[in-house]
Amino acid sequence: MTFAVVFFAVAFLAFIGALTLVFHRHPVIAVLGMAAATVSIGVLYVMLHVPFLGLFQMIVYAGAVMVIALYVIMALGPEESGPQVGTVQTVLTYLASLLFLLHLYRVLIKSEIGPMPAVDEAFGSIQAFGGALVSRYAVPFELASLLLLGAMVGAVVLSRRQWQ
């Protein structure tokens, strides 16, 4: 029972961090919310007996990616920017969030909370992860890296200022 309470508390922390990323207008605080979400997801991986992915999540994403994101924000200027959000969009956003939370509550009430099922000892190991990454998931991994590269280039192009 203690495991379930800690698991759902960490999952809720990840959810709050993601909400902070999406809804906060100040970019530095939004990136800190993203860092909280990625660290929480790493803790969830460790709790689910996949320590390599959990540590990888925390070191690479919460460490390196967040430092780069904060550096870019500080280099471009941390002022609040972006278009003004209308009242209808704000109401629809909160309504969608409320519907999601109600659905999540309904799923959690109907589910049985018990011990996690046992997994194979090799599950989540570095060898199993590396073998799957270079064999079965090599093409999707490369496509994801190209997608992230394109997103990064697009973000730089969109955020570029006119230098006088």
Number of C-alpha atoms within 10 A of each C-alpha: 9 6 13 13 11 13 17 12 13 20 17 14 18 24 18 16 23 20 16 20 22 14 12 14 14 14 20 20 16 20 24 19 24 24 23 22 26 24 24 25 22 26 22 21 20 17 16 15 17 19 19 17 20 22 17 14 20 23 16 12 18 23 15 11 15 18 14 12 15 18 13 13 15 13 9 12 12 14 12 10 10 7 5 6 8 8 9 8 10 12 11 11 13 11 12 12 13 12 12 12 12 12 12 11 12 11 11 11 10 8 9 8 12 9 9 11 6 7 10 7 8 11 13 20 16 14 12 11 16 12 13 12 15 11 9 10 14 12 12 11 13 12 12 11 12 12 12 12 12 12 12 12 12 12 11 12 10 9 10 10 9 5 4 3
